[in-house]
């Protein structure tokens, strides 16, 4: 019995080999650029003394969320320090931030392009579906082949997995800007760029920020997997736990990931659904209110 | 109709008419993918339902041609789906016309490039929207300054102008508020200020007051009329509300299924509706608010011209011949002097007093001003035992209103 074989696997193999044979210089440039971003953020975060970093995160929590959450943040961060995972957590955070930054730089313009053109949307949609559903290990291997081991392929794999929500929600947010706002913008003489910058993006901002939040959360789940190709961070702790069948180490690593996830989620969510800690609200008064208030009644996208 | 024909000619008429500000020439708008085919069918006079069935296109505006004069409040009226909002959006090309010419100050905007169009929108046109369309992330001041901002005006200058516009609509104290902190009426004042800040010569208003409750709506209409009178702006106002159209409109265009079926002054449209559709608008309208005393006053009464040496017997003879109990005494320039009755004249003649007409004037007959609406004068006409005289602003006699004439007019609205 002969199985039908369309040769798709061989095709993919051939493409990877072809890229490796002919585009190595280009790959090196990409790797250097991403390495620069990832390395820069990582160096800055690791160099930051732990008390200073804790102070910044707690103040952020106090300002954006509230004093209860700030208390939780203090306890959570002390717990991580107590487990001796501070440096690893900062590595993971740097990977998440680098991946999110790249995802935003690529994803938000792509989302805008999708909102403005049905053709772009039709093309981009299946690609986004592919990025989200393809098992991560499948592109982890070629990523390592193209860019070697380390933080760079880890970041790239994370970007691939985590970018779709910010693209989708940017697209959705801009498409859902009320028709009359667009008409008002046009009627008062906006150029297309002015319409985008002054009407569409400000009104889509809550949706875009919800996308950024989702991208951060997906990055965090991906960096653990990315540690298999040497991305480092808390993923290494978890991996070590698995490899040595050391339940305690694995649990500590996992707990640190959860704590980081909760902190990142609550703080970034506060930027899409405006809410303020009452203490700092009084301190900063109207100035802070004006800077950070997003439109009320605006769309807050459902979690992907 | 016939009972009301002797009407004074429309005083706002054609003498010294202001220049044409906006002109539409054979403007069509067809929505859909095969608009060329559909357009050909519309021009051939095919039924809109057929066109829809054959091409999938809907006809928004069908051969609209009219002119709007500078300084005029021009109301486009029709039921929902009649194409009135589409027609308004063709004027600033928020919707691209399928064919035809739209001239603003003599320039055809349908032939303009994107850049020219943007320049015209910034310099000559302001727009007010039904649901306000205020940007929620901006303060009231920045909303009002929006048009100036996109036109590239420096912050200090545009904020000064926006502040002035907000003060003109009575919102000077709310510059730092957010739109969601304001009531509906206040929001629309911001919308109006935003449209006025750039000092446009044309104001496009799309059902601007429809979302407001009736009291606020009337207030806003008065506000609009005041603002329009201060600087003679051309206002194109879309409304589905006949009362509103009659109240503020200098002229009204009535749309039905995408066609402009009638253009005229409120009086012309009430007096001689072009078809049953137009007539149907008045069914629910209280004409007592629409008609003015001058519109239905008729010269059916005997008028006596007060002059020296005029004998009373001649006057009594004329009244008897016309079978009238009362007569109106006017001067040679038709100024109203008063009303006399057969009895009062006979009494004056019996006493052989000098200046007989003057002595015979009935006490307590106060003439009605021609500009008063019927609702304002209804009570007095009903209570008066005889027809009441109507005078214009120079106190010249224009006719009188009898109970019968009043009832006939009011009755017309019911048919």
Boltz contact constraints between the chains, C-beta under 6 A:
constraints:
  - contact:
      token1: [A, 180]
      token2: [B, 129]
      max_distance: 6.0
  - contact:
      token1: [A, 180]
      token2: [B, 131]
      max_distance: 6.0
  - contact:
      token1: [A, 180]
      token2: [B, 133]
      max_distance: 6.0
  - contact:
      token1: [A, 181]
      token2: [B, 133]
      max_distance: 6.0
  - contact:
      token1: [A, 183]
      token2: [B, 94]
      max_distance: 6.0
  - contact:
      token1: [A, 184]
      token2: [B, 133]
      max_distance: 6.0
  - contact:
      token1: [A, 186]
      token2: [B, 94]
      max_distance: 6.0
  - contact:
      token1: [A, 187]
      token2: [B, 92]
      max_distance: 6.0
  - contact:
      token1: [A, 187]
      token2: [B, 127]
      max_distance: 6.0
  - contact:
      token1: [A, 188]
      token2: [B, 146]
      max_distance: 6.0
  - contact:
      token1: [A, 188]
      token2: [B, 147]
      max_distance: 6.0
  - contact:
      token1: [A, 188]
      token2: [B, 150]
      max_distance: 6.0
  - contact:
      token1: [A, 189]
      token2: [B, 118]
      max_distance: 6.0
  - contact:
      token1: [A, 189]
      token2: [B, 121]
      max_distance: 6.0
  - contact:
      token1: [A, 189]
      token2: [B, 122]
      max_distance: 6.0
  - contact:
      token1: [A, 189]
      token2: [B, 150]
      max_distance: 6.0
  - contact:
      token1: [A, 190]
      token2: [B, 150]
      max_distance: 6.0
  - contact:
      token1: [A, 194]
      token2: [B, 150]
      max_distance: 6.0
  - contact:
      token1: [A, 202]
      token2: [B, 137]
      max_distance: 6.0
  - contact:
      token1: [A, 295]
      token2: [B, 136]
      max_distance: 6.0
  - contact:
      token1: [A, 295]
      token2: [B, 137]
      max_distance: 6.0
  - contact:
      token1: [A, 296]
      token2: [B, 180]
      max_distance: 6.0
